[in-house]
Amino acid sequence: MNLFLYASVVFIWGTTWIGIHWQVGDVPLLLSVFYRFALASVLFLPLLHFMGKLQKVGRRDHFFFLLQGLCLFSINFLFFYNASLYLVSGIVSVIFASAILFNAFNQWLIWKKRPPITIYLSSFLGIAGLVMLFWEQLSQGQYSDNSLIGIVYALLGTYCFSLGNMITLRHSANGIAPWTSTAYGMIYGAVALFVMVLLSGVEWVWDTRPIYWGSLLYLVIPGSILGFTAYLSLVSRIGANQAAYSTVLFPIVALTISTIVEDYHWDIFAVMGLVSILMGVLLALKGEYIMRLFLKISTSQ
């Protein structure tokens, strides 16, 4: 089941870049993000209630749903979109991969749970692999005086994402299923985005092109409802550190699609990066088993 959830997250979030690309146009990005999570919450919560899957929760839980909505379904997206104004996408992706390190730090800081030593090695392999995968883009990036602003935005977005993971661990410890927290979190995230739209004075517009609302539906159903539910299920099942490694893997899916659609060329650095990431995945998922096996072999000799 864990492998299925992992593969689902990697595939879904690795393909949502197509939908996001088609969302860019006449509709302001803030408004498009609001449309995405407003529609997702309107669809998801009634569906759970109809299926009898929506859990009864207390008032205190709603406070944490609000925090989760801010961290996972609103503020983090705004940080990343702002970061993309200053940095090339490859750099933003590399920074986002630091979610693994943020999760390890936050679990120690908030939950007093010391991460296994293998998570640091797998994090290093994953981030190094991403750097190699995007080496050509990174080496050709156009830097400006505002690059530091973009880096700060990307780090803040990643840290928000990590805090959302920590809140998910709180929900899991209190017996709240990921689909329930996702549904409520999306509602609060959509409300927060609605307030931001009003305060920003953005004009309410809609794109009538089929490619726009078609991509919006893809981002809503697979990208948001299924993707976040699968990811938060992983967080509650295998922990935030291991689950966050999917954030390193889904750029590989995007690159594979780019190979077909955008004629992306693989060089020696990209191949080495792919191997490094796959090694990191194996270590993140089976690190403790590999360590026990290594110790067993060492003591037997």
C-alpha positions in Angstrom: 0.0 0.0 0.0 2.8 2.4 0.9 4.5 1.8 -2.5 1.2 2.5 -4.3 0.7 5.7 -2.4 4.3 6.7 -3.1 4.0 6.0 -6.8 0.6 7.9 -7.0 2.1 11.0 -5.4 5.2 11.0 -7.7 3.1 10.5 -10.8 0.3 12.9 -10.0 2.5 15.8 -8.8 5.0 15.0 -11.5 2.3 15.7 -14.2 0.5 18.7 -12.6 3.1 21.0 -14.2 1.2 20.6 -17.5 -2.0 21.9 -15.9 -0.1 24.7 -14.2 1.5 25.7 -17.5 -2.0 25.9 -19.1 -3.3 28.0 -16.2 -1.0 30.8 -17.1 -2.8 33.5 -19.1 -5.4 36.1 -18.6 -6.4 34.9 -15.1 -4.1 36.2 -12.3 -2.2 33.4 -10.6 -3.7 34.3 -7.2 -7.1 33.9 -8.6 -6.3 30.6 -10.4 -4.9 29.1 -7.1 -8.1 30.2 -5.4 -10.3 28.6 -8.1 -8.3 25.4 -7.7 -8.7 25.0 -3.9 -12.2 26.5 -3.7 -13.4 24.0 -6.3 -11.5 21.1 -4.6 -13.0 21.9 -1.2 -16.5 22.2 -2.7 -16.2 18.8 -4.3 -14.3 16.9 -1.7 -16.1 17.7 1.6 -19.6 16.8 0.4 -18.3 13.6 -1.2 -16.7 12.5 2.0 -20.0 13.3 3.9 -22.0 11.3 1.3 -19.7 8.3 1.6 -19.8 8.4 5.4 -16.0 9.0 5.5 -16.0 12.4 7.1 -15.0 12.1 10.7 -16.5 14.1 13.6 -13.9 16.4 15.0 -13.6 18.9 17.9 -13.3 22.7 17.9 -9.6 22.4 18.7 -9.1 20.3 15.6 -10.5 23.1 13.4 -7.8 25.4 14.7 -5.2 23.0 13.4 -7.1 22.5 10.1 -6.9 26.3 9.7 -3.1 26.1 10.2 -2.8 23.2 7.8 -4.8 25.1 5.2 -2.5 28.1 5.5 0.6 26.0 5.3 -0.4 23.5 2.6 -3.2 25.0 0.5 -2.5 28.8 0.3 0.5 30.6 1.7 3.1 28.0 0.5 1.8 28.3 -3.1 2.0 32.1 -3.0 5.6 31.9 -1.9 6.5 29.5 -4.7 4.7 31.5 -7.4 6.6 34.6 -6.2 9.9 32.7 -6.1 9.3 31.8 -9.8 9.3 35.5 -10.7 13.0 35.7 -9.6 14.4 32.2 -10.1 14.5 29.6 -12.9 12.3 26.6 -12.1 15.3 24.3 -11.6 16.5 26.3 -8.7 13.1 26.4 -7.1 12.8 22.6 -7.5 16.2 22.1 -5.8 15.2 24.4 -2.9 11.9 22.6 -2.6 13.8 19.3 -2.2 15.0 20.7 1.1 11.6 19.7 2.6 13.3 16.5 3.7 15.8 18.4 5.8 13.1 20.8 7.1 11.0 17.8 8.1 13.8 16.2 9.9 14.6 19.4 11.8 10.9 20.2 12.6 10.2 16.7 13.9 13.2 17.1 16.3 12.1 20.6 17.2 8.4 20.1 17.6 7.9 16.4 18.3 11.3 15.7 19.9 11.8 12.8 17.4 15.3 12.3 16.4 15.6 11.3 12.7 17.6 8.3 11.7 21.1 9.0 10.4 20.2 7.5 7.1 17.7 10.3 6.3 20.6 12.8 6.2 22.5 10.7 3.7 19.4 10.1 1.6 18.6 13.8 1.7 22.1 14.6 0.5 21.9 12.0 -2.3 18.5 13.4 -3.4 19.4 17.1 -3.4 22.8 16.3 -5.1 20.9 14.3 -7.7 18.5 17.1 -8.4 21.3 19.6 -8.8 22.9 17.2 -11.4 19.5 16.8 -13.2 19.1 20.5 -13.5 22.8 21.3 -13.9 22.4 22.7 -17.4 19.5 25.0 -16.4 21.3 26.0 -13.2 24.5 26.8 -15.0 22.7 28.9 -17.6 20.4 30.8 -15.1 20.2 34.5 -15.4 21.0 36.0 -12.0 20.0 39.4 -10.9 20.2 41.5 -7.8 16.8 40.1 -6.8 17.9 36.4 -6.8 18.2 36.4 -3.0 14.5 37.5 -2.7 13.5 34.5 -4.9 15.6 32.1 -2.8 14.0 33.4 0.4 10.5 33.0 -1.1 11.3 29.4 -2.1 12.7 28.6 1.3 9.7 30.1 3.1 7.3 28.1 0.9 9.2 24.9 1.6 9.2 25.6 5.3 5.4 26.2 5.2 5.0 22.9 3.4 7.1 21.2 6.1 5.0 22.8 8.9 1.9 21.4 7.2 3.6 18.0 7.4 4.1 18.4 11.1 0.4 19.3 11.6 -0.5 16.1 9.7 1.5 14.1 12.2 -0.6 15.8 15.0 -3.8 14.8 13.2 -2.5 11.2 12.8 -1.7 11.0 16.5 -5.2 12.1 17.3 -6.8 9.5 15.0 -7.9 12.0 12.3 -7.8 10.4 8.8 -5.8 12.2 6.1 -8.9 12.7 3.9 -10.7 14.5 6.7 -7.9 16.9 7.4 -7.3 17.5 3.7 -11.0 18.3 3.1 -11.1 20.8 6.0 -7.7 22.2 5.3 -8.6 22.9 1.7 -11.7 24.8 2.8 -9.7 27.0 5.2 -7.0 27.5 2.6 -9.6 28.6 0.0 -11.1 31.0 2.5 -7.6 32.5 3.2 -7.0 32.8 -0.6 -10.4 34.5 -1.0 -9.5 37.1 1.6 -6.2 37.7 -0.2 -8.0 38.2 -3.5 -10.3 40.8 -1.9 -7.4 42.6 -0.2 -5.2 42.6 -3.3 -7.9 44.1 -5.5 -7.5 41.5 -8.2 -10.2 41.7 -10.9 -12.5 38.7 -11.0 -12.0 37.1 -14.5 -12.5 33.7 -16.0 -10.9 32.0 -19.0 -13.5 30.3 -21.2 -10.9 28.2 -23.1 -11.4 24.5 -22.7 -7.7 24.1 -22.1 -8.0 26.4 -19.0 -10.9 24.7 -17.3 -9.8 21.3 -18.4 -6.4 21.8 -16.7 -8.1 23.3 -13.7 -10.2 20.2 -13.2 -7.0 18.1 -13.5 -5.3 20.2 -10.8 -8.4 20.0 -8.6 -9.2 16.3 -8.7 -5.9 14.4 -9.3 -3.6 17.2 -8.4 -5.3 18.4 -5.1 -7.8 15.9 -3.8 -6.1 12.7 -4.8 -2.5 13.9 -4.6 -2.6 15.6 -1.2 -4.7 12.8 0.3 -2.2 10.2 -0.9 0.8 12.3 0.3 -0.7 13.0 3.8 -1.6 9.3 4.0 2.1 8.6 3.5 3.1 11.1 6.2 0.8 9.4 8.7 1.9 5.9 7.7 5.7 6.1 7.1 6.6 9.5 8.6 7.2 13.0 7.3 10.9 12.4 6.4 10.3 9.4 4.1 7.1 10.8 2.6 8.8 14.1 1.8 11.2 12.2 -0.5 8.5 12.1 -3.1 9.1 15.9 -3.5 12.5 15.0 -4.9 11.1 12.3 -7.2 8.3 14.0 -9.0 10.6 16.4 -11.0 11.9 13.2 -12.6 8.4 12.5 -14.0 8.3 16.1 -15.3 11.6 15.7 -17.0 10.5 12.4 -18.6 7.5 14.1 -20.1 9.7 17.0 -21.2 11.9 14.4 -23.1 8.8 13.5 -25.1 7.0 16.8 -25.4 9.8 19.4 -25.2 12.7 17.5 -26.6 14.7 17.4 -23.3 18.2 16.0 -23.8 19.7 13.7 -21.2 23.4 14.2 -20.6 25.9 12.4 -18.3 25.1 14.8 -15.4 21.3 14.0 -15.7 21.9 10.3 -15.8 24.2 10.5 -12.7 21.5 12.6 -11.0 18.8 10.0 -11.7 21.0 7.3 -10.2 21.8 9.4 -7.1 18.1 10.1 -6.5 17.1 6.5 -6.9 19.8 5.5 -4.4 18.5 8.1 -2.0 14.9 6.7 -2.4 16.1 3.2 -1.5 18.0 4.5 1.5 15.0 6.6 2.7 12.5 3.8 2.4 14.7 0.9 3.5 17.5 2.7 5.4 17.0 1.0 8.7 16.8 -2.4 7.1 20.0 -1.7 5.1 21.8 -0.6 8.3 20.7 -3.7 10.2 21.8 -5.9 7.3 25.2 -4.1 7.1 25.7 -4.5 10.9 24.8 -8.2 10.6 27.3 -8.8 7.8 30.0 -6.8 9.7 29.5 -8.7 13.0 29.4 -12.1 11.2 32.9 -11.4 9.8 
